[in-house]
Each structure stands twice: as C-alpha cells, then as structure tokens.
Amino acid sequence: MKKQTLDILRILPSEPYDIKSLATSLENQCESHAVSNINWPSYPYCPEVKFRIGHWADQIILKFNVREQSVRAVETRINGDVYKDSCVEFFISTDNNHYYNFEFSCIGTIHVAYGEGRHNRKLLPENIIKKIEVSSSLGNEPFDTRNGDISWSLTCIIPGACFIHDTGFKLNGKKARANFYKCGDELPVPHFVTWSPIGTPEPDYHQPEYFGEVIFDD
C-alpha cells in the first residue's frame, strides 16, 4: 500500500488578505488533489471530492470541492459530532506521534482535537478553534438531509496559533504527515473516502501510520 506524498506550496496572495482572496490565490497557484480511495468494500459510494492546500504567513489555506448525492448539516456546536453530517477532514501529525484532527461540516461547524490515537483525545479550547476562518458555499445555517446532485465548496484558514501543542510552531520548511477525508455517517448512503489509503478492516480515520508525507515549502 503506497502512501501519498504532497508538496505544499507557499502561496503569494494579493491584497486584501481575506479568506476570499486567499481562496482565489489557492485556486490559481496550487494543484487539485483527489480524495478518492475506497478502502472498505462495505462502503462503496465515492462522492467527487478534491482539495487544494497551501500556506502563507504561518497559516494553512485549505479548500475542498465536493459533489455528492445528498448533504446534511445538523450539528452547530463547536467540537460537536460533525462527522455525522456531510464532512471533510484534515488530520496532521507534526511529530510522527501525536496528531491534530481538523473536521468541518459542510456549513463550517468545526471539531478539533489532539492526541496520540483515537482514544483520550484532547479537544482544543473553543477560543482557539474560533481563530479558524471558514467559508462555505452552503452558508452557515443548519439544515436536514437534502437529496440530489449537490455541489459545494468549503475554504478554511487554519492559523499556526491553533497548533497549541507545538512550541514555536512555524510552517516554512516543515515536514509532517497528513491525510484528508470525506465522510457522512448519518447520510442516506454513509461513505468513508480518503486521500492516502488506509489498510484497516473497518473504517477508521485515526490511523497515523497510514498518513501520507507532506512538506511545506520554505
């Protein structure tokens, strides 16, 4: 099973340095990558999911584009159960041991935790999570399941200040390990697709040994 590798470019944005302009710079300067690995035959459905990622001024700029047969956005609580909704996720390990899981529902509700494995994870404080900027094409108001051929996009800016367990965190030149996911546990057709493949018998995203290699350009 071959792990994915990714060179994360340092983007050159133009003013104003807001989420809209950073998203445009990301689109213009960074390649698109597919989240398309079906690792578990019991869940064969694969929505169309692509992402772009870059960094600037110790911020990670990440944009997902999704096309799927249904969407759901019920959770509104920070650190709530966003994985039950239409959800995209970014897991990253900066020390090859512990990792952060950044999870975003399709309306931008956020869940972030840190730890060594699935169990005993430490939720990041809400005041830290609120430093993350998120913009979704579906807005930010909750809704129940909608069926149909639905496309949506979500852009997020994750500042270095969110990496509270990494003293002196800097992105330039950093080597890390990461994976990108799409899920929706309570959608009419649950699915679990990944960027870098996972070799467990059942769906489990908390598998840092299967993370791909990423390098943030200097």
N, C-alpha and C positions, 0 to 999 in steps of 0.2 A: 504494500500500500504506500503510494508515493505522496508525501506531504507537499502542499503548495508552498511556493515562495513568492514574495512580493516586495518590490522596491517602492517605498512610499515617498513621493516627491515633495520637496518643499515648494509650495506654490508661490507665485508672485501676483498678489491681488492688486486691484486698483481701488482708490477711494470711491465711496466711503467704505470702510472696513466693517460692513454689517453682514448679517447672515445671507442676505440676497446676493450681494456682490461676491462674497466668498464662494457661494454655491456656483455662481457663473464662472468664476476662475477655476474652480474644481472641474467643471464640465469641459472647459476649454483646454485644460492643461494635463489632466490625468486620465489614464485609460480606464475603461469599464471592465469589471470582473464579474463572473457569474457565480451565483450561489445555486448550484445545480446537482450536487451529489446526493443521490438517494441511497442511503446506507442500510435501510431497513425495509425489506420487501413487503412487510405488512402495511407499510405506508407509502404506496407507490406514487401518489399525486405530487407533482412538482410544479408549483407556480413559477412564473417567469420572474426571476429576481436578479438584479445586477446592482453593483455598488461601485462607487469611486471613493478614494480616500487620499488625502494629502495632509500636509501640516504647514503651519505658519505661526510664528511668534509663540511657540510652545502651546499651540492649540492644534488638536486633531479635527480636521474637517471631513465629515463623512456623509455621503448621500446614497440612499437606497432608492431604486426604482422597482416597483412591484406591479405585476399584473396577475390577478388571481380570480377564481370563480366565486368567491364570497369574501366579505370583510366583516369584522366585528370589532367594536370599540366600547366596551362596557366599563372597564377599570379606569378610575380617575385618581386614585390615591398614589402619591409618590411611594415607591417601594411596594406597591400592590402587585396583584397577580397578572401582570401584563402579558405573560406567556399564554394565557387563555384566549387573548384577543389576537387579531392579526398583528404579528410582532416580528420585528427584526432585531438582531442581537450582534454584539461585538464583544468578544472575550479577548483579553490581552494579558500576557504574563511578562513582566519586566525583569524577573529574577530567575526564570525557569523553574519556579517552585509555586509561589502564590500567583493568583491572577485576579483581575477585576472583570466582572460581568456587567456590561452596559446593555440594558434591554429597553426597547422603545416600542410602544404600541403604535398603531397607525395614526393615532391622533396626538402622539407625542408624550404620552404618560411614561414616566421613566422609573426604572428599577436598577439600582446599582449596589453591588456587594463585593466583598473582597475576602479571600481566604485561600486555603491550600487545596481544597476539594469541594465536593458537593455539600458536605455536612459542615456544620459550625461556621457558616459564612457570616461575616460581619457587614451589616447594612451601612452604607455611607450615610452620614447625617443629612437631613433634608436641606440645611443651609448650604451644604457643599453641592448637592445634586442640583439645586436651583441655579448654580453658576453655569450649567449646561444650557445652551440655547438650542431650541428645537423649532422647526417649521415644517408643517405637514400640508400637503395639497388637500387633505380632507378636513382641515381645520382642527380645532381642539375640543369640540363638543362631543360628548359620548353618544353612541347610537347602538342599537341592537343589530343583529345579523342582517346584512344586505346581500342578496344573491344577484349574480350577473357577471358579465365580463368587465371587471373593475380594475382600473389602473390608478396607482397613487405613488407619490414620492415623499420622502422624508429626509430632511437635511438636519444635521446636528453639529454643533461646535462644542467639543469637549476640551476645556482648558486644563493646562497642566496642574492647576490647583486642585483638581479632582483626584489626583494621584497622591492622596494624603499619606499613604504608607511608603512612599518613596522620597526620602530626604534629598533635597536639591534636584528635583526632577527636571530634566531637560530632554527635548526630543531630538535635536540635531545630532545625527550620527548614532542614535540609539538602536541597538539590536534587540528584538523582542520576539515573542511567539504569540500567535493570534489565530482566531477563527471567526468566521462570520456566518450567521444563521438566519433562517426564516422558519417560523412555526406558527401554530394557531391551534392550541389544544382543544378548544371548545367551538371550533368552526364546524360546519356540517361535514367537511372532509378534513380531519386533522392531518397535518403534514409536518415533516421534520427534514429540512434540507440544509446542506452545509457547503461551505467553500472548500475547506480541506477535509478529506474523507475521515470517517470515524469507524473503528472496527469493533464496536461493542455489539452484543447480541440484541439489545433493546435500545431505543432512543435515549441518549444521554449526552448532553452538550458539555457537561462538566468533566471533560476528559483532556486535560492539558497535554498529555503525552501525544495526542493527535493534532495539536495546534501546528499551523504552518509557520514558516520563518518569515519575519518582516524586518526590514531595515529602513529607518527614517533617514533620508538623505541629509547630509551636512550642509 
